[in-house]
Amino acid sequence: MIASRLLLTLSLLLPVVAHGEILMAPTGNPGSEDAAASDDNNEDVRARTASGGDLQACLARALRDAPPDMTASELRTWCESAGTDTRQRSVDALRARLALEESSQFNPFVMTPHRRNYIMPVSYWSNPEWNDPDKDDDNLDSLEVKFQLSIKMPLATEVFNFYNIYFAYTQTSFFQAYNEEQSRPFRETNYAPELFVTRAVDWQLGPLDSELLAFGYIHQSNGRDVPTSRSWDRLFASYVARTGEFYMGLRAWYRLPESSKRTPESPRGDDNPDIEKYMGNFEFTIARPFGNQVAEVMLRNNLRRGENRGAVQLDYTFPLTSRFKGIFQVFSGYGDSLINYDDYQNRVSLGILLTDTL
């Protein structure tokens, strides 16, 4: 049953990927000098195009998207950097992303990504549970669709010459798309608006090259009422650094306290007073870009000796076409979703990445 569903999903998925490749393929005149170039030159053009090269095209995009105060020299320097070797592009991956974001963040036709944006038509979870007293767990499918949309927008830039203020919104949904008996419901959706401040830094701390500091406020909930309501509010601080070709990020938080419920049915009060025991107090992420691929591991823990709980997640992203990348994700632990924050889950997912982190 699962195998047939996987084949059906992939058969639906491949035309989408192929169509995306056709749309993004560079156009040209078959009779032009480029078409008559040697095979070696064609391979070079394809390599530069896949990595964001092709100087003329890059300059055209930069002129379209760049802020008015960016000089021609800065534009050319940025575009020429696409021709550097793979290792150097990997080393400069975060700064490259920040530069691209800065060049387009005030374009009214552009939405800047915050976290990864993806759709995973194949997402298998090991312990299907509604966590709803009115629903039967036997009616759930182990195979579902997971997708995430995450954007941010600048509210103010260069405050006190160093700080940028952002509003961000991330939505992660779990869709029982193959569950015909239950009318294919959206099983769970988690919403996470954020307000935060960032500062790009260039500090040397031993072997670490500091890259970015951030602090702010995040609210996360599933938008439901009792008895399935889940939510919490946090203040957080994060630090991103690089050593060699590895990027490391540490994000710690403090949960804002809520009052206790008078009765379990009350809409007021804390819906999940023990969520920190399972979701932890921090996340540590280590990532390594390999040209146009990124391998990333996330660790989360509550740092409690007697009740130690947490989670680990592996993300591997890889190119599919000149525009789209694939993503393979493995999760094990607590906090797969808010409704299942206190259930241990194993999840394996495969899909299409719309925007990457590096």
KOLZA-338977 format. One record per residue (C-alpha): residue number from 1; residue in one letter; chain; x, y, z. Coordinates in nm, 3 decimals, padded with zeros to 5 digits. Layout:
REM KOLZA-338977
num NUM, residuo A, cadena A, x X, y Y, z Z
...
//
This chain:
REM KOLZA-338977
num 1, residuo M, cadena A, x 00.000, y 00.000, z 00.000
num 2, residuo I, cadena A, x 00.272, y 00.245, z 00.100
num 3, residuo A, cadena A, x 00.483, y 00.152, z -00.202
num 4, residuo S, cadena A, x 00.194, y 00.219, z -00.441
num 5, residuo R, cadena A, x 00.135, y 00.557, z -00.280
num 6, residuo L, cadena A, x 00.503, y 00.646, z -00.313
num 7, residuo L, cadena A, x 00.496, y 00.559, z -00.683
num 8, residuo L, cadena A, x 00.180, y 00.764, z -00.732
num 9, residuo T, cadena A, x 00.333, y 01.060, z -00.549
num 10, residuo L, cadena A, x 00.656, y 01.048, z -00.749
num 11, residuo S, cadena A, x 00.463, y 01.021, z -01.075
num 12, residuo L, cadena A, x 00.279, y 01.339, z -00.984
num 13, residuo L, cadena A, x 00.595, y 01.507, z -00.860
num 14, residuo L, cadena A, x 00.825, y 01.448, z -01.157
num 15, residuo P, cadena A, x 00.620, y 01.647, z -01.412
num 16, residuo V, cadena A, x 00.626, y 01.941, z -01.171
num 17, residuo V, cadena A, x 01.005, y 01.923, z -01.147
num 18, residuo A, cadena A, x 01.042, y 01.884, z -01.521
num 19, residuo H, cadena A, x 00.807, y 02.176, z -01.585
num 20, residuo G, cadena A, x 01.008, y 02.389, z -01.343
num 21, residuo E, cadena A, x 01.324, y 02.302, z -01.535
num 22, residuo I, cadena A, x 01.167, y 02.405, z -01.864
num 23, residuo L, cadena A, x 01.054, y 02.737, z -01.720
num 24, residuo M, cadena A, x 01.395, y 02.813, z -01.573
num 25, residuo A, cadena A, x 01.605, y 02.691, z -01.866
num 26, residuo P, cadena A, x 01.808, y 02.971, z -02.031
num 27, residuo T, cadena A, x 01.674, y 03.073, z -02.371
num 28, residuo G, cadena A, x 01.890, y 03.143, z -02.671
num 29, residuo N, cadena A, x 01.908, y 03.150, z -03.049
num 30, residuo P, cadena A, x 02.017, y 02.812, z -03.185
num 31, residuo G, cadena A, x 02.209, y 02.991, z -03.454
num 32, residuo S, cadena A, x 02.399, y 03.219, z -03.220
num 33, residuo E, cadena A, x 02.771, y 03.201, z -03.145
num 34, residuo D, cadena A, x 02.691, y 03.042, z -02.806
num 35, residuo A, cadena A, x 02.515, y 02.754, z -02.981
num 36, residuo A, cadena A, x 02.819, y 02.699, z -03.199
num 37, residuo A, cadena A, x 03.066, y 02.695, z -02.909
num 38, residuo S, cadena A, x 03.262, y 02.384, z -02.826
num 39, residuo D, cadena A, x 03.137, y 02.119, z -02.583
num 40, residuo D, cadena A, x 03.388, y 02.236, z -02.325
num 41, residuo N, cadena A, x 03.258, y 02.592, z -02.341
num 42, residuo N, cadena A, x 02.900, y 02.469, z -02.314
num 43, residuo E, cadena A, x 02.988, y 02.270, z -02.003
num 44, residuo D, cadena A, x 03.150, y 02.580, z -01.855
num 45, residuo V, cadena A, x 02.843, y 02.792, z -01.930
num 46, residuo R, cadena A, x 02.614, y 02.534, z -01.773
num 47, residuo A, cadena A, x 02.832, y 02.514, z -01.461
num 48, residuo R, cadena A, x 02.838, y 02.891, z -01.421
num 49, residuo T, cadena A, x 02.463, y 02.917, z -01.478
num 50, residuo A, cadena A, x 02.389, y 02.648, z -01.217
num 51, residuo S, cadena A, x 02.602, y 02.828, z -00.959
num 52, residuo G, cadena A, x 02.454, y 03.171, z -01.025
num 53, residuo G, cadena A, x 02.724, y 03.264, z -01.282
num 54, residuo D, cadena A, x 02.695, y 03.408, z -01.632
num 55, residuo L, cadena A, x 02.825, y 03.755, z -01.565
num 56, residuo Q, cadena A, x 02.596, y 03.943, z -01.802
num 57, residuo A, cadena A, x 02.280, y 03.776, z -01.670
num 58, residuo C, cadena A, x 02.393, y 03.828, z -01.312
num 59, residuo L, cadena A, x 02.460, y 04.197, z -01.376
num 60, residuo A, cadena A, x 02.117, y 04.235, z -01.535
num 61, residuo R, cadena A, x 01.948, y 04.080, z -01.233
num 62, residuo A, cadena A, x 02.157, y 04.290, z -00.995
num 63, residuo L, cadena A, x 02.071, y 04.613, z -01.176
num 64, residuo R, cadena A, x 01.704, y 04.521, z -01.149
num 65, residuo D, cadena A, x 01.703, y 04.425, z -00.782
num 66, residuo A, cadena A, x 01.985, y 04.623, z -00.620
num 67, residuo P, cadena A, x 01.918, y 04.920, z -00.389
num 68, residuo P, cadena A, x 01.978, y 05.265, z -00.543
num 69, residuo D, cadena A, x 02.290, y 05.336, z -00.336
num 70, residuo M, cadena A, x 02.483, y 05.026, z -00.454
num 71, residuo T, cadena A, x 02.766, y 05.119, z -00.690
num 72, residuo A, cadena A, x 02.848, y 04.954, z -01.023
num 73, residuo S, cadena A, x 03.176, y 04.833, z -00.877
num 74, residuo E, cadena A, x 02.996, y 04.657, z -00.592
num 75, residuo L, cadena A, x 02.756, y 04.492, z -00.837
num 76, residuo R, cadena A, x 03.038, y 04.364, z -01.055
num 77, residuo T, cadena A, x 03.237, y 04.239, z -00.757
num 78, residuo W, cadena A, x 02.935, y 04.044, z -00.635
num 79, residuo C, cadena A, x 02.862, y 03.887, z -00.974
num 80, residuo E, cadena A, x 03.225, y 03.799, z -01.042
num 81, residuo S, cadena A, x 03.240, y 03.616, z -00.710
num 82, residuo A, cadena A, x 03.007, y 03.355, z -00.860
num 83, residuo G, cadena A, x 03.298, y 03.238, z -01.070
num 84, residuo T, cadena A, x 03.515, y 03.150, z -00.770
num 85, residuo D, cadena A, x 03.588, y 02.793, z -00.678
num 86, residuo T, cadena A, x 03.334, y 02.577, z -00.495
num 87, residuo R, cadena A, x 03.522, y 02.588, z -00.166
num 88, residuo Q, cadena A, x 03.530, y 02.968, z -00.156
num 89, residuo R, cadena A, x 03.159, y 02.990, z -00.240
num 90, residuo S, cadena A, x 03.089, y 02.751, z 00.047
num 91, residuo V, cadena A, x 03.298, y 02.958, z 00.287
num 92, residuo D, cadena A, x 03.115, y 03.277, z 00.189
num 93, residuo A, cadena A, x 02.769, y 03.114, z 00.178
num 94, residuo L, cadena A, x 02.608, y 03.307, z 00.464
num 95, residuo R, cadena A, x 02.750, y 03.644, z 00.362
num 96, residuo A, cadena A, x 02.635, y 03.578, z 00.007
num 97, residuo R, cadena A, x 02.281, y 03.511, z 00.128
num 98, residuo L, cadena A, x 02.279, y 03.828, z 00.340
num 99, residuo A, cadena A, x 02.405, y 04.034, z 00.046
num 100, residuo L, cadena A, x 02.134, y 03.895, z -00.183
num 101, residuo E, cadena A, x 01.866, y 03.961, z 00.078
num 102, residuo E, cadena A, x 01.986, y 04.317, z 00.120
num 103, residuo S, cadena A, x 01.971, y 04.376, z -00.254
num 104, residuo S, cadena A, x 01.605, y 04.274, z -00.280
num 105, residuo Q, cadena A, x 01.441, y 04.319, z 00.060
num 106, residuo F, cadena A, x 01.278, y 04.651, z -00.036
num 107, residuo N, cadena A, x 01.156, y 04.529, z -00.373
num 108, residuo P, cadena A, x 00.772, y 04.528, z -00.343
num 109, residuo F, cadena A, x 00.753, y 04.224, z -00.574
num 110, residuo V, cadena A, x 00.990, y 04.009, z -00.367
num 111, residuo M, cadena A, x 00.918, y 03.808, z -00.052
num 112, residuo T, cadena A, x 01.236, y 03.734, z 00.143
num 113, residuo P, cadena A, x 01.263, y 03.378, z 00.281
num 114, residuo H, cadena A, x 01.330, y 03.334, z 00.652
num 115, residuo R, cadena A, x 01.365, y 02.962, z 00.722
num 116, residuo R, cadena A, x 01.355, y 02.689, z 00.459
num 117, residuo N, cadena A, x 01.053, y 02.679, z 00.230
num 118, residuo Y, cadena A, x 00.965, y 02.332, z 00.105
num 119, residuo I, cadena A, x 00.697, y 02.081, z 00.018
num 120, residuo M, cadena A, x 00.751, y 01.715, z 00.106
num 121, residuo P, cadena A, x 00.495, y 01.491, z -00.068
num 122, residuo V, cadena A, x 00.655, y 01.189, z 00.099
num 123, residuo S, cadena A, x 00.667, y 01.217, z 00.479
num 124, residuo Y, cadena A, x 00.646, y 00.901, z 00.688
num 125, residuo W, cadena A, x 00.599, y 00.925, z 01.068
num 126, residuo S, cadena A, x 00.630, y 00.631, z 01.303
num 127, residuo N, cadena A, x 00.375, y 00.702, z 01.575
num 128, residuo P, cadena A, x 00.050, y 00.847, z 01.432
num 129, residuo E, cadena A, x -00.155, y 01.010, z 01.709
num 130, residuo W, cadena A, x -00.426, y 01.276, z 01.693
num 131, residuo N, cadena A, x -00.390, y 01.371, z 02.060
num 132, residuo D, cadena A, x -00.757, y 01.459, z 02.038
num 133, residuo P, cadena A, x -01.003, y 01.275, z 02.269
num 134, residuo D, cadena A, x -01.273, y 01.297, z 02.003
num 135, residuo K, cadena A, x -01.069, y 01.119, z 01.732
num 136, residuo D, cadena A, x -00.947, y 00.765, z 01.683
num 137, residuo D, cadena A, x -00.576, y 00.719, z 01.613
num 138, residuo D, cadena A, x -00.653, y 00.419, z 01.393
num 139, residuo N, cadena A, x -00.796, y 00.660, z 01.135
num 140, residuo L, cadena A, x -00.458, y 00.823, z 01.075
num 141, residuo D, cadena A, x -00.218, y 00.740, z 00.792
num 142, residuo S, cadena A, x 00.154, y 00.704, z 00.851
num 143, residuo L, cadena A, x 00.224, y 00.864, z 00.514
num 144, residuo E, cadena A, x 00.135, y 01.231, z 00.477
num 145, residuo V, cadena A, x 00.251, y 01.558, z 00.320
num 146, residuo K, cadena A, x 00.459, y 01.809, z 00.513
num 147, residuo F, cadena A, x 00.524, y 02.161, z 00.390
num 148, residuo Q, cadena A, x 00.662, y 02.486, z 00.528
num 149, residuo L, cadena A, x 00.626, y 02.849, z 00.426
num 150, residuo S, cadena A, x 00.856, y 03.103, z 00.592
num 151, residuo I, cadena A, x 00.904, y 03.471, z 00.505
num 152, residuo K, cadena A, x 01.039, y 03.784, z 00.667
num 153, residuo M, cadena A, x 01.023, y 04.157, z 00.601
num 154, residuo P, cadena A, x 01.240, y 04.444, z 00.725
num 155, residuo L, cadena A, x 01.073, y 04.697, z 00.951
num 156, residuo A, cadena A, x 01.385, y 04.913, z 00.995
num 157, residuo T, cadena A, x 01.746, y 04.885, z 00.880
num 158, residuo E, cadena A, x 02.075, y 05.025, z 01.004
num 159, residuo V, cadena A, x 01.929, y 05.132, z 01.337
num 160, residuo F, cadena A, x 02.221, y 05.283, z 01.533
num 161, residuo N, cadena A, x 02.425, y 05.195, z 01.220
num 162, residuo F, cadena A, x 02.435, y 04.821, z 01.300
num 163, residuo Y, cadena A, x 02.092, y 04.671, z 01.367
num 164, residuo N, cadena A, x 01.810, y 04.550, z 01.142
num 165, residuo I, cadena A, x 01.459, y 04.488, z 01.274
num 166, residuo Y, cadena A, x 01.246, y 04.218, z 01.111
num 167, residuo F, cadena A, x 00.902, y 04.065, z 01.132
num 168, residuo A, cadena A, x 00.888, y 03.700, z 01.023
num 169, residuo Y, cadena A, x 00.619, y 03.437, z 00.983
num 170, residuo T, cadena A, x 00.662, y 03.061, z 00.953
num 171, residuo Q, cadena A, x 00.385, y 02.808, z 00.894
num 172, residuo T, cadena A, x 00.441, y 02.433, z 00.904
num 173, residuo S, cadena A, x 00.156, y 02.204, z 00.799
num 174, residuo F, cadena A, x 00.095, y 01.830, z 00.816
num 175, residuo F, cadena A, x -00.155, y 01.721, z 00.550
num 176, residuo Q, cadena A, x -00.315, y 01.375, z 00.541
num 177, residuo A, cadena A, x -00.334, y 01.400, z 00.164
num 178, residuo Y, cadena A, x -00.356, y 01.024, z 00.106
num 179, residuo N, cadena A, x -00.618, y 00.956, z 00.375
num 180, residuo E, cadena A, x -00.934, y 00.925, z 00.165
num 181, residuo E, cadena A, x -01.137, y 00.770, z 00.446
num 182, residuo Q, cadena A, x -01.095, y 01.084, z 00.659
num 183, residuo S, cadena A, x -01.149, y 01.324, z 00.365
num 184, residuo R, cadena A, x -00.780, y 01.421, z 00.351
num 185, residuo P, cadena A, x -00.768, y 01.659, z 00.649
num 186, residuo F, cadena A, x -00.496, y 01.903, z 00.747
num 187, residuo R, cadena A, x -00.403, y 01.717, z 01.063
num 188, residuo E, cadena A, x -00.197, y 01.996, z 01.223
num 189, residuo T, cadena A, x -00.066, y 02.342, z 01.134
num 190, residuo N, cadena A, x 00.181, y 02.535, z 01.348
num 191, residuo Y, cadena A, x 00.206, y 02.913, z 01.323
num 192, residuo A, cadena A, x 00.511, y 03.109, z 01.436
num 193, residuo P, cadena A, x 00.521, y 03.490, z 01.403
num 194, residuo E, cadena A, x 00.849, y 03.653, z 01.519
num 195, residuo L, cadena A, x 00.979, y 04.000, z 01.589
num 196, residuo F, cadena A, x 01.358, y 04.017, z 01.610
num 197, residuo V, cadena A, x 01.673, y 04.226, z 01.569
num 198, residuo T, cadena A, x 01.987, y 04.115, z 01.384
num 199, residuo R, cadena A, x 02.340, y 04.242, z 01.360
num 200, residuo A, cadena A, x 02.600, y 04.117, z 01.115
num 201, residuo V, cadena A, x 02.937, y 04.094, z 01.290
num 202, residuo D, cadena A, x 03.294, y 04.008, z 01.197
num 203, residuo W, cadena A, x 03.445, y 03.911, z 01.530
num 204, residuo Q, cadena A, x 03.713, y 03.650, z 01.586
num 205, residuo L, cadena A, x 03.660, y 03.426, z 01.890
num 206, residuo G, cadena A, x 03.942, y 03.174, z 01.887
num 207, residuo P, cadena A, x 03.880, y 02.943, z 01.588
num 208, residuo L, cadena A, x 03.531, y 03.091, z 01.533
num 209, residuo D, cadena A, x 03.456, y 03.364, z 01.280
num 210, residuo S, cadena A, x 03.143, y 03.529, z 01.421
num 211, residuo E, cadena A, x 02.887, y 03.608, z 01.152
num 212, residuo L, cadena A, x 02.549, y 03.706, z 01.297
num 213, residuo L, cadena A, x 02.376, y 03.794, z 01.625
num 214, residuo A, cadena A, x 01.999, y 03.804, z 01.675
num 215, residuo F, cadena A, x 01.751, y 03.840, z 01.959
num 216, residuo G, cadena A, x 01.375, y 03.874, z 01.971
num 217, residuo Y, cadena A, x 01.032, y 03.735, z 02.052
num 218, residuo I, cadena A, x 00.848, y 03.437, z 01.900
num 219, residuo H, cadena A, x 00.494, y 03.310, z 01.951
num 220, residuo Q, cadena A, x 00.417, y 02.955, z 01.839
num 221, residuo S, cadena A, x 00.074, y 02.793, z 01.840
num 222, residuo N, cadena A, x -00.150, y 02.558, z 01.646
num 223, residuo G, cadena A, x -00.445, y 02.798, z 01.638
num 224, residuo R, cadena A, x -00.691, y 02.559, z 01.799
num 225, residuo D, cadena A, x -00.909, y 02.571, z 02.109
num 226, residuo V, cadena A, x -00.922, y 02.336, z 02.407
num 227, residuo P, cadena A, x -00.862, y 02.049, z 02.446
num 228, residuo T, cadena A, x -00.621, y 02.049, z 02.147
num 229, residuo S, cadena A, x -00.480, y 02.399, z 02.191
num 230, residuo R, cadena A, x -00.099, y 02.423, z 02.205
num 231, residuo S, cadena A, x 00.103, y 02.744, z 02.234
num 232, residuo W, cadena A, x 00.398, y 02.913, z 02.400
num 233, residuo D, cadena A, x 00.578, y 03.247, z 02.392
num 234, residuo R, cadena A, x 00.955, y 03.289, z 02.411
num 235, residuo L, cadena A, x 01.234, y 03.543, z 02.414
num 236, residuo F, cadena A, x 01.537, y 03.414, z 02.227
num 237, residuo A, cadena A, x 01.895, y 03.499, z 02.141
num 238, residuo S, cadena A, x 02.101, y 03.337, z 01.866
num 239, residuo Y, cadena A, x 02.461, y 03.337, z 01.752
num 240, residuo V, cadena A, x 02.595, y 03.218, z 01.416
num 241, residuo A, cadena A, x 02.963, y 03.153, z 01.351
num 242, residuo R, cadena A, x 03.184, y 02.979, z 01.100
num 243, residuo T, cadena A, x 03.496, y 02.769, z 01.138
num 244, residuo G, cadena A, x 03.658, y 02.642, z 00.822
num 245, residuo E, cadena A, x 03.374, y 02.526, z 00.595
num 246, residuo F, cadena A, x 03.129, y 02.461, z 00.881
num 247, residuo Y, cadena A, x 02.860, y 02.699, z 01.004
num 248, residuo M, cadena A, x 02.735, y 02.671, z 01.362
num 249, residuo G, cadena A, x 02.429, y 02.829, z 01.517
num 250, residuo L, cadena A, x 02.324, y 02.836, z 01.881
num 251, residuo R, cadena A, x 01.975, y 02.953, z 01.974
num 252, residuo A, cadena A, x 01.866, y 02.967, z 02.338
num 253, residuo W, cadena A, x 01.531, y 03.086, z 02.472
num 254, residuo Y, cadena A, x 01.337, y 03.179, z 02.782
num 255, residuo R, cadena A, x 00.972, y 03.085, z 02.798
num 256, residuo L, cadena A, x 00.741, y 03.363, z 02.912
num 257, residuo P, cadena A, x 00.535, y 03.223, z 03.201
num 258, residuo E, cadena A, x 00.158, y 03.179, z 03.180
num 259, residuo S, cadena A, x -00.099, y 03.144, z 03.455
num 260, residuo S, cadena A, x -00.229, y 02.799, z 03.544
num 261, residuo K, cadena A, x -00.570, y 02.684, z 03.425
num 262, residuo R, cadena A, x -00.847, y 02.676, z 03.684
num 263, residuo T, cadena A, x -01.007, y 02.382, z 03.504
num 264, residuo P, cadena A, x -00.883, y 02.169, z 03.212
num 265, residuo E, cadena A, x -01.169, y 02.302, z 02.997
num 266, residuo S, cadena A, x -01.090, y 02.669, z 03.062
num 267, residuo P, cadena A, x -00.981, y 02.866, z 02.752
num 268, residuo R, cadena A, x -00.755, y 03.078, z 02.973
num 269, residuo G, cadena A, x -00.427, y 02.969, z 03.119
num 270, residuo D, cadena A, x -00.138, y 02.749, z 03.010
num 271, residuo D, cadena A, x -00.241, y 02.479, z 02.761
num 272, residuo N, cadena A, x 00.091, y 02.294, z 02.788
num 273, residuo P, cadena A, x 00.276, y 02.371, z 03.114
num 274, residuo D, cadena A, x 00.534, y 02.095, z 03.058
num 275, residuo I, cadena A, x 00.631, y 02.184, z 02.701
num 276, residuo E, cadena A, x 00.985, y 02.289, z 02.801
num 277, residuo K, cadena A, x 01.052, y 01.937, z 02.932
num 278, residuo Y, cadena A, x 01.011, y 01.809, z 02.577
num 279, residuo M, cadena A, x 01.101, y 02.103, z 02.350
num 280, residuo G, cadena A, x 01.407, y 02.197, z 02.553
num 281, residuo N, cadena A, x 01.581, y 02.527, z 02.616
num 282, residuo F, cadena A, x 01.807, y 02.556, z 02.312
num 283, residuo E, cadena A, x 01.889, y 02.442, z 01.960
num 284, residuo F, cadena A, x 02.236, y 02.383, z 01.822
num 285, residuo T, cadena A, x 02.278, y 02.358, z 01.447
num 286, residuo I, cadena A, x 02.584, y 02.273, z 01.243
num 287, residuo A, cadena A, x 02.579, y 02.298, z 00.863
num 288, residuo R, cadena A, x 02.824, y 02.247, z 00.581
num 289, residuo P, cadena A, x 02.761, y 02.367, z 00.225
num 290, residuo F, cadena A, x 02.911, y 02.168, z -00.062
num 291, residuo G, cadena A, x 02.874, y 02.406, z -00.354
num 292, residuo N, cadena A, x 02.500, y 02.384, z -00.424
num 293, residuo Q, cadena A, x 02.435, y 02.118, z -00.159
num 294, residuo V, cadena A, x 02.392, y 02.166, z 00.216
num 295, residuo A, cadena A, x 02.412, y 01.910, z 00.496
num 296, residuo E, cadena A, x 02.275, y 02.025, z 00.833
num 297, residuo V, cadena A, x 02.223, y 01.865, z 01.173
num 298, residuo M, cadena A, x 02.004, y 02.018, z 01.446
num 299, residuo L, cadena A, x 02.020, y 01.913, z 01.812
num 300, residuo R, cadena A, x 01.767, y 02.019, z 02.075
num 301, residuo N, cadena A, x 01.773, y 01.931, z 02.447
num 302, residuo N, cadena A, x 01.626, y 02.027, z 02.783
num 303, residuo L, cadena A, x 01.955, y 01.972, z 02.976
num 304, residuo R, cadena A, x 01.775, y 01.785, z 03.257
num 305, residuo R, cadena A, x 01.965, y 01.501, z 03.416
num 306, residuo G, cadena A, x 01.671, y 01.293, z 03.539
num 307, residuo E, cadena A, x 01.430, y 01.365, z 03.250
num 308, residuo N, cadena A, x 01.660, y 01.427, z 02.958
num 309, residuo R, cadena A, x 01.462, y 01.475, z 02.636
num 310, residuo G, cadena A, x 01.525, y 01.641, z 02.306
num 311, residuo A, cadena A, x 01.542, y 01.586, z 01.932
num 312, residuo V, cadena A, x 01.781, y 01.550, z 01.641
num 313, residuo Q, cadena A, x 01.712, y 01.640, z 01.280
num 314, residuo L, cadena A, x 01.916, y 01.589, z 00.964
num 315, residuo D, cadena A, x 01.853, y 01.798, z 00.652
num 316, residuo Y, cadena A, x 02.029, y 01.733, z 00.324
num 317, residuo T, cadena A, x 01.953, y 01.957, z 00.026
num 318, residuo F, cadena A, x 02.072, y 01.893, z -00.328
num 319, residuo P, cadena A, x 02.013, y 02.039, z -00.676
num 320, residuo L, cadena A, x 01.737, y 01.902, z -00.898
num 321, residuo T, cadena A, x 01.728, y 02.169, z -01.169
num 322, residuo S, cadena A, x 01.881, y 02.512, z -01.224
num 323, residuo R, cadena A, x 01.605, y 02.653, z -01.001
num 324, residuo F, cadena A, x 01.483, y 02.382, z -00.767
num 325, residuo K, cadena A, x 01.658, y 02.170, z -00.506
num 326, residuo G, cadena A, x 01.555, y 01.849, z -00.336
num 327, residuo I, cadena A, x 01.544, y 01.799, z 00.039
num 328, residuo F, cadena A, x 01.582, y 01.480, z 00.243
num 329, residuo Q, cadena A, x 01.493, y 01.514, z 00.613
num 330, residuo V, cadena A, x 01.514, y 01.274, z 00.907
num 331, residuo F, cadena A, x 01.373, y 01.366, z 01.250
num 332, residuo S, cadena A, x 01.387, y 01.171, z 01.577
num 333, residuo G, cadena A, x 01.269, y 01.289, z 01.918
num 334, residuo Y, cadena A, x 01.011, y 01.518, z 02.073
num 335, residuo G, cadena A, x 00.851, y 01.828, z 01.922
num 336, residuo D, cadena A, x 00.786, y 01.706, z 01.569
num 337, residuo S, cadena A, x 00.471, y 01.921, z 01.588
num 338, residuo L, cadena A, x 00.299, y 02.111, z 01.868
num 339, residuo I, cadena A, x 00.004, y 01.875, z 01.899
num 340, residuo N, cadena A, x 00.253, y 01.587, z 01.939
num 341, residuo Y, cadena A, x 00.519, y 01.774, z 02.139
num 342, residuo D, cadena A, x 00.519, y 01.509, z 02.414
num 343, residuo D, cadena A, x 00.514, y 01.207, z 02.180
num 344, residuo Y, cadena A, x 00.839, y 01.052, z 02.064
num 345, residuo Q, cadena A, x 00.836, y 01.049, z 01.685
num 346, residuo N, cadena A, x 01.056, y 00.928, z 01.403
num 347, residuo R, cadena A, x 00.993, y 01.093, z 01.066
num 348, residuo V, cadena A, x 01.154, y 01.051, z 00.724
num 349, residuo S, cadena A, x 01.063, y 01.299, z 00.448
num 350, residuo L, cadena A, x 01.155, y 01.368, z 00.088
num 351, residuo G, cadena A, x 01.049, y 01.661, z -00.124
num 352, residuo I, cadena A, x 01.125, y 01.978, z -00.316
num 353, residuo L, cadena A, x 01.307, y 02.271, z -00.158
num 354, residuo L, cadena A, x 01.193, y 02.616, z -00.269
num 355, residuo T, cadena A, x 01.450, y 02.822, z -00.074
num 356, residuo D, cadena A, x 01.756, y 02.707, z 00.122
num 357, residuo T, cadena A, x 01.937, y 02.856, z 00.420
num 358, residuo L, cadena A, x 02.285, y 02.868, z 00.263
//
